[in-house]
């Protein structure tokens, strides 16, 4: 039976939900895929700690997200290191701005990034101050209304509760 923190159950629920929603598929341009992956990595690591299972869930969820199934596991590990280096050099705000720029003005992709970030921030069941600040910054830069952000948060909470 799946537990609340079981990455497989989260992955399956997200994958099913994303497919129904029409999430980006394999035709997504590489720079947009990279921006979504970076969003997930930042969200998972924003508090500076990957709790037990979070790193595995990060890799599993990214690799099973529609459009990201073909990513190389080793390449994904290098991406995590690269994201950490870019954050140290440029800061979170600059990276979030770069992600928004890469995603362009497509509301669905911007909302997808916010949803993915929200899912990873909520993975361990707690949202710390740094994590909330990241989500607030992401919402602002992605130009997501409070109403849409609340809806996305509710969707993530529903996905988490259904396991």
NUZA-968883 format. One record per residue: residue number from 1; chain; x, y, z of N, C-alpha, C in turn. Coordinates in steps of 0.02 Angstrom, whole numbers, plus 32768, in hexadecimal, padded with zeros to 4 digits. Example, Ala and Ser with C-alpha at 12.3 -4.5 7.8 and 13.67 -1.06 7.14 Angstrom:
! NUZA-968883
+-----+--------+------+------+------+------+------+------+------+------+------+
: num : chaine :  n_X :  n_Y :  n_Z : ca_X : ca_Y : ca_Z :  c_X :  c_Y :  c_Z :
+-----+--------+------+------+------+------+------+------+------+------+------+
:   1 :      A : 8294 : 7EE4 : 8186 : 8267 : 7F1F : 8186 : 8294 : 7F5B : 8186 :
:   2 :      A : 8282 : 7F90 : 8162 : 82AC : 7FCB : 8165 : 8285 : 8002 : 818A :
+-----+--------+------+------+------+------+------+------+------+------+------+
This chain:
! NUZA-968883
+-----+--------+------+------+------+------+------+------+------+------+------+
: num : chaine :  n_X :  n_Y :  n_Z : ca_X : ca_Y : ca_Z :  c_X :  c_Y :  c_Z :
+-----+--------+------+------+------+------+------+------+------+------+------+
:   1 :      A : 802A : 7FC5 : 8000 : 8000 : 8000 : 8000 : 802C : 803E : 8000 :
:   2 :      A : 801B : 806F : 7FD9 : 8042 : 80AD : 7FD4 : 8039 : 80D7 : 8013 :
:   3 :      A : 8070 : 80F5 : 8027 : 806D : 8122 : 8060 : 8071 : 816A : 8046 :
:   4 :      A : 8066 : 8199 : 8073 : 8065 : 81E0 : 8061 : 80A6 : 81F6 : 8041 :
:   5 :      A : 80DF : 81DD : 8059 : 8120 : 81F2 : 803F : 813E : 81C1 : 800D :
:   6 :      A : 8118 : 8190 : 7FF7 : 8130 : 8160 : 7FC7 : 8139 : 8182 : 7F83 :
:   7 :      A : 8178 : 8188 : 7F6A : 8182 : 81AB : 7F2B : 815D : 818B : 7EF1 :
:   8 :      A : 8154 : 814A : 7EF2 : 8131 : 812A : 7EBC : 80E9 : 813F : 7EB9 :
:   9 :      A : 80C8 : 8143 : 7EF2 : 8082 : 8157 : 7EF2 : 807B : 81A0 : 7EDD :
:  10 :      A : 80A8 : 81CA : 7EF4 : 80A7 : 8210 : 7EE0 : 80B2 : 8215 : 7E95 :
:  11 :      A : 80E3 : 81F0 : 7E7D : 80F4 : 81F0 : 7E35 : 80B9 : 81DA : 7E0C :
:  12 :      A : 809B : 81A3 : 7E1F : 8062 : 8189 : 7DF8 : 8028 : 81BA : 7DF8 :
:  13 :      A : 8019 : 81D6 : 7E33 : 7FE1 : 8206 : 7E36 : 7FF0 : 8243 : 7E0C :
:  14 :      A : 802D : 825E : 7E12 : 803E : 8299 : 7DEB : 803D : 828A : 7DA1 :
:  15 :      A : 805A : 8251 : 7D8E : 805C : 823F : 7D47 : 8016 : 8238 : 7D29 :
:  16 :      A : 7FE9 : 8216 : 7D4E : 7FA4 : 8210 : 7D37 : 7F83 : 8254 : 7D31 :
:  17 :      A : 7F8C : 827D : 7D65 : 7F6E : 82BF : 7D65 : 7F8A : 82EA : 7D2C :
:  18 :      A : 7FCC : 82E7 : 7D22 : 7FEC : 8310 : 7CEF : 7FD5 : 82FC : 7CA9 :
:  19 :      A : 7FCD : 82BB : 7C9E : 7FB6 : 82A4 : 7C5D : 7F6F : 82BC : 7C4F :
:  20 :      A : 7F43 : 82B7 : 7C82 : 7EFE : 82CF : 7C79 : 7EFD : 831A : 7C6D :
:  21 :      A : 7F2A : 833E : 7C8D : 7F2C : 8387 : 7C89 : 7F4B : 839E : 7C47 :
:  22 :      A : 7F6E : 8371 : 7C24 : 7F8F : 8384 : 7BE7 : 7FD3 : 83A3 : 7BF5 :
:  23 :      A : 7FF7 : 8387 : 7C24 : 8039 : 83A1 : 7C36 : 8068 : 839B : 7BFB :
:  24 :      A : 809D : 83C3 : 7BFC : 80CD : 83C2 : 7BC4 : 80E5 : 837B : 7BB6 :
:  25 :      A : 80E7 : 836A : 7B78 : 80FD : 8328 : 7B63 : 8143 : 832A : 7B47 :
:  26 :      A : 8156 : 82F4 : 7B25 : 819A : 82EE : 7B0C : 81AD : 8322 : 7AD7 :
:  27 :      A : 817D : 8346 : 7ABD : 818C : 8378 : 7A8A : 81A0 : 83BC : 7AA8 :
:  28 :      A : 81A2 : 83C0 : 7AE9 : 81B5 : 83FE : 7B0B : 81FD : 840E : 7AF9 :
:  29 :      A : 820B : 844D : 7AE4 : 8250 : 845F : 7AD2 : 827F : 8455 : 7B0E :
:  30 :      A : 82BE : 8444 : 7B01 : 82EE : 8434 : 7B36 : 82F5 : 846C : 7B6A :
:  31 :      A : 82F4 : 84AB : 7B56 : 82FD : 84E1 : 7B87 : 82C1 : 84E6 : 7BB6 :
:  32 :      A : 8286 : 84D4 : 7B9F : 824B : 84D5 : 7BCA : 824C : 8499 : 7BF9 :
:  33 :      A : 825F : 845F : 7BE0 : 8267 : 8424 : 7C0B : 829B : 8431 : 7C41 :
:  34 :      A : 82D3 : 844F : 7C2D : 8309 : 845D : 7C5E : 82F0 : 848E : 7C93 :
:  35 :      A : 82C8 : 84BF : 7C80 : 82AD : 84EF : 7CB0 : 827F : 84CD : 7CE2 :
:  36 :      A : 8255 : 849F : 7CCA : 8228 : 847B : 7CF8 : 8250 : 844D : 7D27 :
:  37 :      A : 8283 : 842C : 7D0C : 82AE : 8402 : 7D36 : 82D1 : 842D : 7D6A :
:  38 :      A : 82EB : 8466 : 7D56 : 830C : 8492 : 7D86 : 82DC : 84A9 : 7DBD :
:  39 :      A : 829E : 84B6 : 7DAB : 826C : 84CA : 7DDC : 8263 : 8493 : 7E10 :
:  40 :      A : 825D : 8455 : 7DFA : 8255 : 841D : 7E28 : 8292 : 8415 : 7E55 :
:  41 :      A : 82CD : 841B : 7E39 : 830A : 8413 : 7E60 : 830F : 844A : 7E95 :
:  42 :      A : 8303 : 8488 : 7E81 : 8306 : 84C0 : 7EB1 : 82D4 : 84B4 : 7EEA :
:  43 :      A : 8298 : 84A2 : 7ED8 : 8263 : 8498 : 7F0B : 8276 : 8461 : 7F3C :
:  44 :      A : 8294 : 842C : 7F22 : 82A6 : 83F4 : 7F4E : 82E0 : 8405 : 7F7C :
:  45 :      A : 830B : 8432 : 7F65 : 8348 : 8441 : 7F8B : 8347 : 8485 : 7FAC :
:  46 :      A : 8311 : 84AA : 7FA7 : 8310 : 84F0 : 7FBD : 8320 : 84F9 : 8007 :
:  47 :      A : 830D : 84C9 : 8030 : 831A : 84D0 : 8077 : 8360 : 84B7 : 808A :
:  48 :      A : 8386 : 84A2 : 8057 : 83CA : 848C : 8062 : 83CF : 8444 : 807B :
:  49 :      A : 8395 : 8423 : 8081 : 8394 : 83DF : 809B : 8367 : 83B3 : 806F :
:  50 :      A : 8382 : 837A : 805C : 8358 : 8348 : 803B : 8349 : 8313 : 8070 :
:  51 :      A : 830B : 8310 : 8086 : 82F8 : 82DE : 80B8 : 82FB : 8299 : 8099 :
:  52 :      A : 82FD : 8267 : 80C4 : 8300 : 8222 : 80AC : 82C6 : 8217 : 807C :
:  53 :      A : 82D6 : 81FD : 8043 : 82A3 : 81F0 : 8010 : 8299 : 8229 : 7FE0 :
:  54 :      A : 82AB : 8266 : 7FF2 : 829F : 82A0 : 7FC7 : 82C9 : 829D : 7F87 :
:  55 :      A : 8309 : 828A : 7F8E : 8334 : 8285 : 7F53 : 831B : 824F : 7F23 :
:  56 :      A : 8308 : 8217 : 7F40 : 82EC : 81E1 : 7F17 : 82AB : 81F7 : 7EF7 :
:  57 :      A : 8281 : 8218 : 7F1F : 8241 : 8230 : 7F04 : 824C : 8263 : 7ECD :
:  58 :      A : 827D : 828E : 7ED7 : 828E : 82C1 : 7EA5 : 82A0 : 829F : 7E63 :
:  59 :      A : 82CE : 8270 : 7E65 : 82E3 : 824D : 7E29 : 82A9 : 8226 : 7E0B :
:  60 :      A : 8285 : 8202 : 7E35 : 824D : 81D9 : 7E1D : 8216 : 8203 : 7DFE :
:  61 :      A : 8205 : 8239 : 7E20 : 81CE : 8263 : 7E08 : 81E1 : 8286 : 7DC7 :
:  62 :      A : 821F : 829F : 7DC4 : 8235 : 82C0 : 7D86 : 8234 : 828E : 7D4D :
:  63 :      A : 8251 : 8253 : 7D58 : 8257 : 8222 : 7D23 : 8214 : 8205 : 7D0D :
:  64 :      A : 81E0 : 820D : 7D36 : 819E : 81F2 : 7D23 : 816C : 8228 : 7D0F :
:  65 :      A : 8182 : 8266 : 7D12 : 8157 : 829D : 7CFD : 8151 : 829B : 7CB1 :
:  66 :      A : 8114 : 829E : 7C97 : 810C : 829D : 7C4E : 8139 : 82D1 : 7C2D :
:  67 :      A : 8161 : 82B9 : 7BFE : 8190 : 82E4 : 7BDA : 81D7 : 82DE : 7BF5 :
:  68 :      A : 81DF : 82BF : 7C30 : 8222 : 82BB : 7C4E : 8239 : 8272 : 7C57 :
:  69 :      A : 8211 : 8242 : 7C3E : 8220 : 81FC : 7C49 : 8263 : 81E7 : 7C2D :
:  70 :      A : 8279 : 8207 : 7BF8 : 82B6 : 81F3 : 7BD5 : 82F5 : 8212 : 7BF0 :
:  71 :      A : 82F0 : 823A : 7C25 : 832C : 8259 : 7C41 : 835C : 8223 : 7C5B :
:  72 :      A : 839B : 8231 : 7C54 : 83D0 : 8206 : 7C6C : 83DA : 8210 : 7CB7 :
:  73 :      A : 83DA : 81DA : 7CDE : 83E2 : 81DE : 7D27 : 8423 : 8202 : 7D3A :
:  74 :      A : 845A : 81F1 : 7D18 : 8499 : 8212 : 7D27 : 8496 : 825C : 7D15 :
:  75 :      A : 8476 : 826A : 7CDC : 846E : 82B0 : 7CC8 : 8445 : 82D7 : 7CFA :
:  76 :      A : 8415 : 82B6 : 7D18 : 83EB : 82D6 : 7D4A : 8414 : 82E6 : 7D89 :
:  77 :      A : 8441 : 82B9 : 7D9C : 846D : 82C6 : 7DD5 : 849A : 8302 : 7DC6 :
:  78 :      A : 84B3 : 8307 : 7D89 : 84DD : 8340 : 7D75 : 84B3 : 8380 : 7D76 :
:  79 :      A : 8474 : 837B : 7D62 : 8448 : 83B5 : 7D62 : 843F : 83D0 : 7DA9 :
:  80 :      A : 8436 : 83A4 : 7DD9 : 842F : 83BA : 7E1F : 846D : 83E1 : 7E34 :
:  81 :      A : 84A8 : 83C7 : 7E24 : 84E6 : 83EA : 7E35 : 84EB : 842D : 7E11 :
:  82 :      A : 84D8 : 842E : 7DD2 : 84DA : 846B : 7DAB : 84AB : 84A1 : 7DC6 :
:  83 :      A : 846F : 848C : 7DD9 : 843E : 84BA : 7DF5 : 8459 : 84D8 : 7E36 :
:  84 :      A : 8476 : 84AE : 7E60 : 8493 : 84C6 : 7E9F : 84C9 : 84FA : 7E92 :
:  85 :      A : 84F3 : 84EE : 7E61 : 8529 : 851D : 7E50 : 850D : 855F : 7E36 :
:  86 :      A : 84DA : 855B : 7E0B : 84BB : 8598 : 7DF0 : 849A : 85C1 : 7E27 :
:  87 :      A : 847A : 85A0 : 7E56 : 8459 : 85C3 : 7E8D : 848E : 85E6 : 7EB8 :
:  88 :      A : 84C5 : 85C3 : 7EC6 : 84FA : 85E0 : 7EEF : 8518 : 861D : 7ECC :
:  89 :      A : 851E : 861A : 7E8B : 853D : 8650 : 7E64 : 850D : 868A : 7E58 :
:  90 :      A : 84CE : 867A : 7E46 : 849F : 86AD : 7E2E : 8468 : 86BF : 7E61 :
:  91 :      A : 8458 : 8691 : 7E8E : 8422 : 869C : 7EBD : 83E0 : 867F : 7EA3 :
:  92 :      A : 83B3 : 8674 : 7ED2 : 8371 : 8656 : 7EC2 : 8349 : 8683 : 7E93 :
:  93 :      A : 8345 : 86C3 : 7EA3 : 831B : 86F0 : 7E7A : 8331 : 86F0 : 7E32 :
:  94 :      A : 8372 : 86F2 : 7E26 : 838B : 86F1 : 7DE1 : 837A : 86B0 : 7DBE :
:  95 :      A : 837F : 8678 : 7DE2 : 836F : 8637 : 7DC4 : 8324 : 8632 : 7DB5 :
:  96 :      A : 82FB : 864B : 7DE2 : 82B3 : 8649 : 7DD6 : 82A2 : 8674 : 7D9A :
:  97 :      A : 82C2 : 86AE : 7D94 : 82B7 : 86DA : 7D59 : 82CE : 86B6 : 7D1A :
:  98 :      A : 8305 : 8692 : 7D1D : 831D : 866D : 7CE2 : 82EC : 8635 : 7CCF :
:  99 :      A : 82D0 : 8614 : 7D01 : 829E : 85E0 : 7CF4 : 8261 : 85FE : 7CD2 :
: 100 :      A : 8249 : 8636 : 7CED : 820F : 8658 : 7CCF : 821D : 866C : 7C87 :
: 101 :      A : 8258 : 8685 : 7C7B : 826B : 869A : 7C38 : 826C : 865D : 7C09 :
: 102 :      A : 8288 : 8626 : 7C20 : 828C : 85EA : 7BF6 : 8246 : 85CE : 7BE7 :
: 103 :      A : 8218 : 85D4 : 7C17 : 81D4 : 85BA : 7C0D : 81AA : 85E7 : 7BE1 :
: 104 :      A : 81BE : 8627 : 7BDC : 8199 : 8655 : 7BB3 : 8157 : 8669 : 7BD2 :
: 105 :      A : 812A : 8681 : 7BAA : 80EB : 869B : 7BC2 : 80B2 : 8668 : 7BC1 :
: 106 :      A : 80C2 : 8628 : 7BBC : 808F : 85F5 : 7BBA : 8075 : 85E7 : 7C01 :
: 107 :      A : 8038 : 85FD : 7C10 : 801E : 85F3 : 7C54 : 801F : 85A9 : 7C6A :
: 108 :      A : 8012 : 857B : 7C3D : 8010 : 8534 : 7C51 : 8054 : 851C : 7C69 :
: 109 :      A : 808A : 8532 : 7C48 : 80CD : 851E : 7C5D : 80E0 : 8540 : 7C9E :
: 110 :      A : 80CE : 857F : 7CA5 : 80DD : 85A2 : 7CE3 : 80B8 : 8582 : 7D1E :
: 111 :      A : 8079 : 8570 : 7D13 : 8053 : 854E : 7D48 : 806F : 8509 : 7D55 :
: 112 :      A : 8086 : 84E7 : 7D21 : 80A5 : 84A6 : 7D2A : 80E3 : 84AC : 7D57 :
: 113 :      A : 810B : 84DF : 7D4A : 8147 : 84EA : 7D74 : 8133 : 84F6 : 7DBC :
: 114 :      A : 8100 : 851F : 7DC6 : 80E9 : 852E : 7E0A : 80CD : 84EF : 7E2C :
: 115 :      A : 80A7 : 84C8 : 7E07 : 808C : 848A : 7E23 : 80C5 : 845B : 7E37 :
: 116 :      A : 80F5 : 8452 : 7E0B : 812D : 8425 : 7E1A : 8153 : 843D : 7E58 :
: 117 :      A : 8160 : 847F : 7E5B : 8183 : 849B : 7E95 : 815A : 848F : 7ED5 :
: 118 :      A : 811A : 849B : 7ED1 : 80EE : 8491 : 7F0B : 80F0 : 8449 : 7F22 :
: 119 :      A : 80EE : 841A : 7EF3 : 80EF : 83D3 : 7F04 : 8130 : 83C1 : 7F29 :
: 120 :      A : 8168 : 83DA : 7F11 : 81A7 : 83CA : 7F31 : 81B0 : 83ED : 7F74 :
: 121 :      A : 8199 : 842A : 7F79 : 819E : 844F : 7FB8 : 8174 : 842B : 7FED :
: 122 :      A : 813B : 8411 : 7FDA : 810E : 83F0 : 800A : 811F : 83A6 : 8016 :
: 123 :      A : 8153 : 838D : 7FF5 : 8162 : 8346 : 7FF8 : 8167 : 832B : 803F :
: 124 :      A : 818B : 834E : 806A : 8195 : 8335 : 80AE : 815D : 8349 : 80DF :
: 125 :      A : 8129 : 8368 : 80C4 : 80F0 : 8379 : 80ED : 80F7 : 83BB : 8112 :
: 126 :      A : 812F : 83DC : 810B : 813B : 841C : 812C : 8153 : 844F : 80F8 :
: 127 :      A : 813C : 848D : 8100 : 8153 : 84C3 : 80D5 : 8175 : 84F7 : 8101 :
: 128 :      A : 81B7 : 84F8 : 80FC : 81DF : 8527 : 8124 : 81DE : 856C : 8107 :
: 129 :      A : 81FD : 859A : 812B : 81FF : 85E0 : 8116 : 8222 : 85E9 : 80D3 :
: 130 :      A : 825C : 85C8 : 80C9 : 8280 : 85CE : 808A : 8257 : 85B1 : 8051 :
: 131 :      A : 8237 : 857A : 805E : 820E : 855A : 802B : 81D3 : 8587 : 8017 :
: 132 :      A : 81B2 : 85A4 : 8049 : 8179 : 85D0 : 803A : 8191 : 860E : 8014 :
: 133 :      A : 81CA : 8629 : 8027 : 81E6 : 8663 : 8004 : 81F3 : 8652 : 7FBB :
: 134 :      A : 820E : 8617 : 7FAF : 821A : 8600 : 7F6A : 81D9 : 85FC : 7F43 :
: 135 :      A : 81A6 : 85DD : 7F61 : 8165 : 85D7 : 7F3F : 8147 : 861C : 7F31 :
: 136 :      A : 814D : 8649 : 7F62 : 8133 : 868D : 7F58 : 8157 : 86B0 : 7F1F :
: 137 :      A : 8199 : 86AA : 7F1D : 81C1 : 86C9 : 7EE7 : 81AF : 86AA : 7EA4 :
: 138 :      A : 81A9 : 8668 : 7EA2 : 8197 : 8646 : 7E64 : 8152 : 865C : 7E4C :
: 139 :      A : 8122 : 8660 : 7E7A : 80DF : 8676 : 7E68 : 80E0 : 86BC : 7E49 :
: 140 :      A : 8106 : 86E8 : 7E69 : 8109 : 872D : 7E52 : 812A : 8731 : 7E0D :
: 141 :      A : 8163 : 8712 : 7E05 : 8187 : 8716 : 7DC5 : 8162 : 86F2 : 7D8D :
: 142 :      A : 813F : 86BC : 7D9F : 8119 : 8696 : 7D6D : 80D5 : 86B8 : 7D5D :
: 143 :      A : 80C6 : 86ED : 7D82 : 8088 : 8712 : 7D78 : 804A : 86E6 : 7D81 :
: 144 :      A : 804B : 86C1 : 7DB8 : 8014 : 8695 : 7DC9 : 7FEB : 86B8 : 7DFF :
: 145 :      A : 7FAB : 86BF : 7DF2 : 7F7F : 86E2 : 7E22 : 7F7A : 86BB : 7E63 :
: 146 :      A : 7F66 : 86DE : 7E97 : 7F5C : 86BD : 7ED8 : 7F27 : 8686 : 7ED1 :
: 147 :      A : 7EF3 : 8693 : 7EAA : 7EBE : 8662 : 7EA0 : 7ED9 : 8623 : 7E7F :
: 148 :      A : 7F01 : 862A : 7E4A : 7F1D : 85F0 : 7E27 : 7F4F : 85CC : 7E55 :
: 149 :      A : 7F77 : 85F2 : 7E7A : 7FA8 : 85D3 : 7EA7 : 7F84 : 85AA : 7EDC :
: 150 :      A : 7F4D : 85C4 : 7EF7 : 7F26 : 859F : 7F28 : 7F09 : 8560 : 7F0A :
: 151 :      A : 7EF2 : 8565 : 7ECC : 7ED6 : 852B : 7EAA : 7F0D : 84F5 : 7EA1 :
: 152 :      A : 7F47 : 850B : 7E8A : 7F7E : 84DC : 7E7F : 7F93 : 84BC : 7EC1 :
: 153 :      A : 7F96 : 84E4 : 7EF7 : 7FA6 : 84C9 : 7F39 : 7F73 : 8495 : 7F4E :
: 154 :      A : 7F33 : 84A2 : 7F40 : 7EFE : 8472 : 7F52 : 7F05 : 8432 : 7F29 :
: 155 :      A : 7F17 : 8438 : 7EE9 : 7F21 : 83FD : 7EBF : 7F59 : 83D2 : 7EDC :
: 156 :      A : 7F90 : 83F1 : 7EEE : 7FC9 : 83CD : 7F0A : 7FB5 : 83AC : 7F4C :
: 157 :      A : 7F91 : 83D0 : 7F76 : 7F7B : 83B4 : 7FB6 : 7F4D : 8378 : 7FAA :
: 158 :      A : 7F22 : 837D : 7F79 : 7EF5 : 8345 : 7F68 : 7F1C : 8309 : 7F50 :
: 159 :      A : 7F4E : 8315 : 7F26 : 7F79 : 82DE : 7F0E : 7F9D : 82BC : 7F48 :
: 160 :      A : 7FB6 : 82E4 : 7F76 : 7FDA : 82C8 : 7FB0 : 7FAA : 82A0 : 7FDD :
: 161 :      A : 7F6E : 82BA : 7FE6 : 7F3E : 829A : 8013 : 7F21 : 8259 : 7FF5 :
: 162 :      A : 7F23 : 8253 : 7FB4 : 7F03 : 8219 : 7F94 : 7F2E : 81DB : 7F96 :
: 163 :      A : 7F69 : 81DF : 7FB6 : 7F92 : 81A2 : 7FB9 : 7F89 : 817F : 7FFB :
+-----+--------+------+------+------+------+------+------+------+------+------+
